[in-house]
Amino acid sequence: MAVLHVYLLSTLKTGKILALLLVAGYFMQLVTNCYISQMIWPLKSYAKAQDPRVVLVWHWPFFPNSTMGADVCMDLYAIDNCILTRNRSMFDRADVVVFHHRELQTNSANLPQETRPPNQKWLWVSLESPTNTKRIHQLNGHFNWTMTYKTDSDIFLPYGTLMPSGQPSNFSIPRKSGLSTWVVSNYHKTSRRAKMHANLSKHMIVDVYGKAARKFLPREKLLPTISRYAFYLAFENSIHRDYITEKLWRNAFVAGSVPVVLGPPRANYEEFVPPDSFIHVNDFASEKELGNFLTRLWKNRTQYEQYFNWRKKYTVKMCTDWTERFCNICSKFNSLPQSKVYHNLHEWFHQ
C-alpha cells in the first residue's frame, strides 16, 4: 500500500517517469539491505569460529618453560589459533586446563577453587606408571581427557617413537669396548629388575652406573658412555602395558646400543618397534641362558649387526618437548569426545 501511495502522489506532482524511478529506488534499497545482512552474518559467525583455543597449563611439569609466548604454538610448530599460557587469570577464558599429576599427588587442593566455566575441559597428564602414581582416586569425576603413555589415552603421549627416515641412513654402529651396562638410580634389592641384574651378573659382565652404583654420570656423558657397550639393560622400574620409557628410546636406541628389555610382553614392544631391534628377557628360561646368548651374540659380528637393520628405514624421535605436547592439544581438540568424564580415573589408569 505504501508503494502504491508513493506511486500515485508522484504521478500527480511530477509525472509518471519520476514515480517509476522512486519505486525502482525503493525496491533497490530493499534488495541491497537484504544482501548486506546475508553477507555480514556469515562473516560474524566465521570470526567467532576462528577465536583461538586457550590452553591453560595449571602446573608446568617439573619446571617452568622459558619459551612461552602468545604465538609460541604458531612460531615453533605452525599450529595456529592456539594460545598456550600459564597465566591463571585466564582461567575463565580457557578451553582446556592442563594438570600434571605430580603436583596434584601431594595435594588435591592444587585444583582450581574458582567455579568451572561451562564446556571447559580438564586434561590429566602423567608419564609415570600406575605403580608410581598415588592418590588418583581423589580425582575421580574431575577430568574429561587424559594424556599419558597409554595408547588408549585421549591424547597418546609416548616417550619416543620411530619416524620413517625417507632417505638413506648415515648411521654407523658406535665403536664398542664393553659387553653390557646399566644406568640406575633407584635400586631396590627386592625388585624384579634388581634380582634379574644380580643373577645375570653371575654369567656376564654388567658395568653399572648411576646413583645406586655411586658412579654418577653427568647428562652430557650418559649417551657417550652407553654407546661404548654392545648391550644396554633397558629394565623398567615397573611393568605395565605400554610403559616403555626413555630407557629403550634414549639410553639404548639413541646411544646406539642394543636394548635388553624387561617390561611388558614382547608383543607390546612390537607394537612400537621392530621385533629384531631388541632382546626380551622373557624369551629366555633363565638369566644364565640370557647371559650365554648375549656373550655369543657379541662374538658373532654379523648376527649382532642385524639388530641395527631397522635404522635403514627409521630414525628415533624423542618426545620430550612439553611445549609441543601442549600445543598439539589445539590440533586434536575437535576430534576429542566433548562430553566425556572420567568418573573412575583410578580404575582406568590401572587397567
N, C-alpha and C positions, 0 to 999 in steps of 0.2 A: 504494500500500500504506500509506503514511504517513497519508493522508487517511482510509482505512478504519479504521486503528488508532485514530485520534483519535475517529472516529465511534463505535466500539464502546465505548471507555472512557467517553465522555461519556454514552452511553445507560445504562450500568450505574450510574454515580455520580450523575448529575444529571438524567437523563431525556432523552427524545427531543428535546424542543424546544430545550434548551440545546445539544445536539450539532449540530442543524441550524444554529444560529446560529454556532457555531465554524467549521463547514465553509464557510458563506457568507462569513465574515470572511476565511478563508484564501484563497479564490478572489478576493475583492475586493482583497486586498493584491497578488496576482499581477498582476491587471489594471492596478492603479494603478502598480506598478513598471514594467510594460511601457510604459504610456502616457508616463510621465515620461522614460524613456530615449529614446523615439521623438521627444519634443519637444526634449530637450536636444541631441541630436546635430546636427540641422539648425541650431540656433542657434549652436553652436560653429563649424560649417562656414561659416555666414554671416558671423560675426565675423572669421574668418580671411580670407574673400574680400574683406572691406572694409578690410583693412590698407592704409594709404596707400602709394602708389608713392613711392619715394625717387629723385629725380633729382639726382645729384651733378655739379656743374659743376667740372671739374678746373682749368681756367683760364677765368676770366671774360673774354670778348672785350674787348680794348683797355684796360679799366679796371674795377675792382670796382663792383658796383651797390650803392647805399646803401639800397635799399628791401627788402632781403632779410628774411625772417621766416618762421616756421613756417607761417603761414597766408596767405602773400603771394598764392598762386595763387587761393585762395578769395576773399580780400578784394578783389583787383583785377580778377579775371577770372571769378569764380564757378565755378572749377574745383576740385572737392572731392577729398578723398583724395589729395592731391598735396603732397609735401614737396620744395621746391626749396632746395638748400643748396650752399655752397662748403666746408663742413667736411669735410676729407679723412678725419677719424676715422670717418666714416660709410661709408667705402668698402665694408666687409663687408656693410652693410645696403642698399646702393644697388641699385636695379633697373636703372638706366641711369646710365652715366658719360659725360659730355659732354666732348669735346675740340675746342677751336678750333685750326685748323691753324696759324695764325700763330705760336703758341707752340711747336708741335711742329716747325715748319720749321727752326728753328735747332738743335734738339737733340732727337732722338727719345728720349733718356734721360728726358725730361719725362713719359714714360708711367709709370704706377704700377709699383713694384717688388714690391708685395705679390702673393700668389697670388690670382688672379682667382676670385671665388666662382662656383659653378655657376649657369648661367642668367642671369648678369648680362650686360646688353647694353652695348656700347660704340658711341657715336654720334660720327661725324666731321662737323665743321661747318666750312664755308668759304663766303665770299661772293666770294672772288677768282676770277678767270678762270684756266684752266689755264696760260696764258702767264705769269701772275704767281704761280703756285703751284709751289714747288720741293720736291724730296725726298719725293714721295709714295710712291715705290716702297718706301721703308723701313718703310712702314706696312701693307704687304700682309699679309693674314691676321689682322689685329688687330681689325677693325671689323665690326659686324653691320649697322649702319644708317648712312645718310648724311642730312645736312640741308644743302642747297645751293640755289642759284638754278636748278639744272637741274630740269626738270619730271619727269624720271624718278628723282629722288631719293626716298628712302623718306619723307622729310618735305620738301615743297617750301617753299623759303624765298625768296620774291620780294622785290625791293627796294620794290615798291609794287604796288598793284592798284586797279582801278576797282570801286566799290561802287554798286549801284543807289541813286539818291537818294531815291526813294519820295515825293518832294514837289517842287513847282515850284522850280526853281533861282533863287537871287537873285544868281547870278554876273554880273558885268559885266566886259567886257574892260578891263584897265588902260589908262590913257592912255599913248600911245606918243610917244617923242621921238627914237628911233633906229631904224635898219633892222635890224641884227643884232649879236649879241655872242657871245663865247665866254669861258668861265672855265676856265683850265687851269693846273695846277701842274707836272706832268711833261711837258715839251715836248722831244721828240726829233725832230730835223730829218729823220731818215730814216724816221720812222713814216708810215703811210698818212694818218693824220689831220692830221699836220703838213704834208704835201705837199698834201692837199686844201685846207687852210686857206690855204696860200701861193698856190695857183692861184686859189682863189675870191676872195681879196682883190684880185686884179687886175681884177675885174669888179664888185665891190660893196664897200661899206664894212663892215668887221667890227671892232668895238671889242673888244679883248682885255683881260681882267682875270686876276688871279691871280699866283702866284709867278713863272711863266715870263715874264710881261709886266712884272714889277716894279710892278704896280698891285694891291696886296693889298686884298681886300675882307673886312672883318670879317664874322663869321657873320650878325650882325643886319642887315647891309646887302646881303647876297647876293641875296635874292629881290626886295627893293625895286628894286635896280639892274637885274636882269634883266627885271623886269616892264615897264620903260620901253622895251624893244625889241620889235619885231614878231616877230623870229625868234631862236631860240637854237640854236647848233650843239651838238647832243647827240651828240658824237663819242666813241665808246667807245675805251678805250686798247688794246683787243684785240678781235678778232672771233671769237665762239663762239656756238653755238646757245643761245638762252635768256638770253644775257648782256646784259640790258637794265637799266641801273643807274639810280641817282638822277639821272643827267644828263637822262634823259627825265622821270622821275616827279616829282622835286622841282624841278630847275633850270628845266624848261620848263613842265610841267603846273601845278604848284602856283604858280609865279610868274605864270602867265598869258601865256606866250609860246608861239608855235607852234614845235615842235621840228623841226629839220632833222637827221635821224639818219644816222649812219654806224655800222653794226654788222652783226648777222646780216641775212639777206634779209628783204624786205618781208613775205613770208608768215609768217615767225616773229614779227615785230612784231604782225601782225594776229591772232595767237593771244591777244594780251593787250589790245590797244587797237583802237578803230575805225579803219578804213582811211583815213578822212578827217580824222584827228586829228593827222597828222604828214606830213612830206615826206621821202622817202627819196632819198639821193644816187644810189642805183643806178638811179633812174628817168630819169636824165639822161645823155646821151652824153659830156658834158664839164662842167668847172667853169664854163665860160663860159655854157653853156646853163642850168645851175642858177642862176647869178647873175642872168641876164636874167629867168628865171622869177620869182625872188623879188622882184626890183625891180618887175616888172609887177604881181605879186600884191598887193604893198603899196599900190600906187596904185589898185587896184580894191577898195574898201572892202567891197562886198557879197560878193565872192568870198572875200576874206580872212576875213571873219567866219564863213564856213561851216566853217572849221577849229575852231570852238568849239561847233558844234551838239551834240557829244557831252555837253556839260555840262548839257544839258536832262534827261538821263537818269542821269548818273553823277557821283559825287564821287571824289576821289583819297584813298586811304588809304596813307600811308607806313608801311612795315613796318620800324620801327627799334627797337622795344622788345624787348631781349633777354630780359627777364623774361617777357614774354608768350610769346615764341617757345619758351622752355624749359618754361614751364608747359603749353603745348599738347602737349608730349611725352606727358604723362599721358593726355590725351584720346585720343591716337592709338595708345597703347601696344598695346592688344588687337588692333587692326587691322593691325599690322605683322608681317612674317614673322618667326617666332620662331626659326627655325633657319638664318637667312641669315648668310653670312660673305663679306666682300669679299676674295677671295684675290688679286685684282689690282685694287686700288683705283686705281692709276695709269692702267691701261687704260680703266676705266670712266669716270673723270673726263675723260679726253682724247677721248672719243668725240664 
